[in-house]
Amino acid sequence: MHIDLTALNLRELDTLIRAAKDRHKTLTGRAPAEKVRRMLATEARRAGYTIEEIFGPDADAARPEPKTRGRRKRAKVEPKYRDPDNRRNTWTGRGRMPRWLAAKTKHGRSVADFLIPGVARLTPKTQAVTGQRRLVKQG
């Protein structure tokens, strides 16, 4: 989280500090949710009830799910291709072909012409086999 403090005047900055202190006091002053949940379950059992009877059948469903990551980040990859006219234009070979490379290959040059020497090799294209059968003789 990033808040641009330079744009705030003194009154707005004081208000922000006061709100942050209040929020900090609220969060540090209360018990963790798991501890409260165990305490409520203990009190319910002591009174002869279950948590489901008190809070409904979705009491366990109300528990917050552990946060899962949507997508994994891919590892950082060194560039394989470089534009000889503008050395800042590079491409790793992943994803869509950049415009500068597409424009140059459109005019008859090969992608292999832009490989960075000593760093990269041309990646062979693999054809996806979909719905084709292959006959293999056994013998």
Contacts in CASP RR format, 6 or more apart in sequence:
PFRMAT RR
TARGET T0000
AUTHOR 0000-0000-0000
METHOD contacts of the structure
MODEL  1
MHIDLTALNLRELDTLIRAAKDRHKTLTGRAPAEKVRRMLATEARRAGYT
IEEIFGPDADAARPEPKTRGRRKRAKVEPKYRDPDNRRNTWTGRGRMPRW
LAAKTKHGRSVADFLIPGVARLTPKTQAVTGQRRLVKQG
3 16 0 8 1.000
5 13 0 8 1.000
8 16 0 8 1.000
31 39 0 8 1.000
33 64 0 8 1.000
37 63 0 8 1.000
40 51 0 8 1.000
41 51 0 8 1.000
44 50 0 8 1.000
44 51 0 8 1.000
44 53 0 8 1.000
44 54 0 8 1.000
51 59 0 8 1.000
51 60 0 8 1.000
52 59 0 8 1.000
52 60 0 8 1.000
55 62 0 8 1.000
74 94 0 8 1.000
77 92 0 8 1.000
77 93 0 8 1.000
77 94 0 8 1.000
78 92 0 8 1.000
78 119 0 8 1.000
78 120 0 8 1.000
79 90 0 8 1.000
79 91 0 8 1.000
79 92 0 8 1.000
79 116 0 8 1.000
79 119 0 8 1.000
79 120 0 8 1.000
80 91 0 8 1.000
80 92 0 8 1.000
80 93 0 8 1.000
80 115 0 8 1.000
80 116 0 8 1.000
80 119 0 8 1.000
80 120 0 8 1.000
80 123 0 8 1.000
81 90 0 8 1.000
81 91 0 8 1.000
81 92 0 8 1.000
81 93 0 8 1.000
81 101 0 8 1.000
81 111 0 8 1.000
81 114 0 8 1.000
81 115 0 8 1.000
81 116 0 8 1.000
81 120 0 8 1.000
82 89 0 8 1.000
82 90 0 8 1.000
82 91 0 8 1.000
82 114 0 8 1.000
82 116 0 8 1.000
83 89 0 8 1.000
83 90 0 8 1.000
83 100 0 8 1.000
83 101 0 8 1.000
83 104 0 8 1.000
83 114 0 8 1.000
84 114 0 8 1.000
86 100 0 8 1.000
89 98 0 8 1.000
89 100 0 8 1.000
89 101 0 8 1.000
90 116 0 8 1.000
91 97 0 8 1.000
91 98 0 8 1.000
91 101 0 8 1.000
93 123 0 8 1.000
97 105 0 8 1.000
97 111 0 8 1.000
101 111 0 8 1.000
101 114 0 8 1.000
104 114 0 8 1.000
105 111 0 8 1.000
111 122 0 8 1.000
112 122 0 8 1.000
115 121 0 8 1.000
115 122 0 8 1.000
END
